[in-house]
Amino acid sequence: MDFKNLKEYLAWLYFQYLIITGIYVLEPWEKSIFNSVLFSAIAMVIYTTYVFVPIHVRLALEFFSVVQ
Amino acid sequence: MAMTAANGILKQHSKQKNSRSEDVKVNGYHKKTQVKNGPGTGVANSLPRHEPFEQAPMYVAVMTYLGYGLVTLFGYFRDFLRAVGLEKCHVAQERSEQKDFVPLYQDFENFYNRNLYMRVRDNWNRPICSLPGPVFDLMERISDDYNWTFRFTGRTIPNVINVGSYNYLGFAENNVDFLKTVAEKTQEYGVGVCSTRQEIANLSLHQELEQLVANFLGLESSMAFGMGFATNSMNIPALVGKGCLILSDELNHTSLILGARLSGATIRVFKHNNMHSLEKMLREAICSGQPRTHRPWKKILIMVEGIYSMEGSVVRLPEILALKKKYKAYLYLDEAHSIGAVGPTGRGVTELFNVNAADVDIMMGTFTKSFGACGGYIAGKKVLVDYIRRHSHSAIYATAMSPPVTEQVIRAMKCIMGQDGGDEGIRRVRQLAENTRYFRARLKEMGFIIYGNDDSPVVPILLYMPAKVVAFAREMLRRKIGVVVVGFPATPITEARARFCLSAAHTRPMLDQVLHHLNEVGDMLCLKFSRRSLAPRPDLEDRTDFHTEE
């Protein structure tokens, strides 16, 4: 498959996402609901990772006496 | 192989097959069969082709379940909206006065219909406005409210390549020269017969057809019925009853299952094409007898099909015949898809495996698929067919076959046998075989997972995920190819597929066009799951570690 530009490739990736999750068969407003729920879940995961993972890593390293 | 025409029947002289004895493996022991001269006299080919049911990678199954799960969740959400009243309900509902009665529409089938099938049903029941030949015209229809209602735009989509119709030898044609006898007979007999076979509609044309079918198959006698489904469902009750045992393959057609249930016999199901399962069931049945009284069974009937229409797999006929003879059971072979479509001269699976057709007790087939007509037949010994003429529901109560349809079958069969003086019939049989081999080889090369025997003209391509099924059908129609896609409940829920039915009327350029578009759509939708370069999973048919349920 030849993609002329990045936009076409991203459109194909979005199409794959629609097909694999089965959202392709739903009506547009249902697609929006699912996309917003998924997007907010992923945003929350990213935020939590950004805030908490460094602290947890530092505490774990202290526990194993690598860093005092 | 030299072909000679004797009495209009082409016989093969295959010296090399007769001069060595074939080993038939039964129950783990090698059994040497007798070597006789002449074709089709019991020297069976061992199953020549490997039929793996390749399994897709694990992530495909996971994503299939994910897709169904998400759409089911949205189905519950929409049902909630309908129940609360925020959305208008387009389907049948109970009346408000009946809300305390037993609910009618809450079962899974209705849920599936409302929430999954309705969303995508523009891919099925597409109206056709021409002959279903190798190309046809479709009526264009669009929906404004997400497939609850359709309207026709008035335009047609012309010259769509047809890979979904059961037109194996291309006899669905409207060429005036070929249909001359059909027109003559219509003028002579009319169109309606206005009665049943046993009353007053036993036309001489029907007797000519039955004689011809018996000659075609090499059997003593046959009887023709007006509808293929009714041939199975109405005749099995005449053959078996209470106190008999039916051993039926897992993937048998609904008509066989319906006939078996109507008959009142005990039904046991064995794993698809699995001879160990069948043998174990036969032994258990003969040892323990009927369920409570332990009396011996009156009859044991094994029901199989020649080609299974959803998988394209071919029955293991030599092994079943050996088992049948050993345990003294009867065999009912439904050749709906294989008559005319397999075998060097189109005689079906008995010719494909080079076994004697008289070994099969009841040969059944239909005229719908390879002969371009409608109806079915049952053939076998004269004693059997005479009994069926007297006792079959279809013979007594169902209207007889219509004269133009009968004449169409007669002319198609004469064409295949070569009796009309040309070699058009044999050319079509060979063209179908060549198309089948080419198509299957190219698909395997491209990397699709396909099921079935290499000789069967029914080619299912596995698609697995529900949204891919829908996108595939829509995209192929956009490229002017009409395919049939099948999902749950006709197939297991994880194995949705697109089924291609090849035809002798497809030319090589048409097949190349279909393959080219399949290649592109396969890349676009990521459908090429095959990992055939790795060792494939061992066959389902050779498994011995199964559990049979009583």
Interface residues (C-beta under 8 A of the other chain):
Chain A: M1 W12 Q16 L18 I19 I20 T21 G22 I23 Y24 V25 L26 E27 E30 F34
Chain B: M63 L66 G67 Y68 L70 V71 F74 F77 L116 R119 V120 Y146 M465 P466 A467 K468 V470 A471 E520 D523 M524 L525 C526
